[in-house]
Amino acid sequence: MNDIGRLAQCIKNTLKMNIEPVGVHLFATGAALPAGIQAHEPETALKSYCQGLARAARGEILFGGSKKMGCVLGTSVLGLEADPEPLLDDSALEKYGVGLFATEEASRQSVDRAPKYGAGSHQAVLMGPLGKMPVPAELVILEVDPEQTMWVLYAANHDRGGPQMLPQSGGVAGGCADVTTFVLGRNEVNVTFLGLGCRMKSAIPSSRLLVGIPMVRLEALCTALEGLKGPMNKLAGAPRREAG
């Protein structure tokens, strides 16, 4: 087993995951694409980048540019659109129109202030099970429940302590901004509670969140998770209330 396979297995075993940690790689505009990578393009366009993450967690390897990623807010945030401004404007109007925000300005503030890559900075994205990625992943995204999320955040903060800010885009760009663009831009772990569009298009279960981890921090995070097995076992043996 190579190092990436070992890290993927560490994440799965320590968190007791029954789906895969997802690796993500963004291809810069103008960069040469690996031979054969287009074989991973889905025949039918995805509904969204978040749906791609959910499918990758269940074993698929998926590749595509803006036309294959569905959600135009996601493709704009990820830098896959040459002219994202009209698409971002439409997204703000849509979220206000369905009643997520009291005013159009509130909706626009959330969309405008979500962290984004520059227009046209990327040509495509690849996502798949971390241990099976055909190119090195730049970050890892986990679909996890709140308790698993808690352990990841303990592990991310194991050596330094202190508060974790966990910035959110206000429920407008969970998978793309909160746990991809922010994570890669800051080299920080972050979590997203997702949003209405994210959940409707991805069909991620209501009990799950997404956590983003930059690859440069994955080894240390796995070591910390291994060190947390004592507290994990303690919680596993504690009495629980029945879910309401």
FENBEL-V76773 format. One record per run of one state. SS is the DSSP state (a for helix, b for strand, c for the rest). FROM is the first residue (numbers start at 1). TO is the last residue. If there is no record, write none. Layout:
ss from to
SS FROM TO
SS FROM TO
This chain:
ss from to
c 1 2
a 3 15
c 16 21
b 22 28
c 29 36
a 37 40
b 41 41
c 42 48
a 49 57
c 58 61
b 62 64
c 65 65
a 66 68
c 69 71
a 72 77
c 78 84
a 85 97
c 98 103
a 104 113
c 114 121
b 122 129
a 130 132
c 133 138
b 139 145
a 146 156
c 157 173
a 174 186
c 187 189
b 190 192
c 193 195
a 196 202
c 203 207
b 208 214
a 215 227
c 228 228
a 229 236
c 237 244
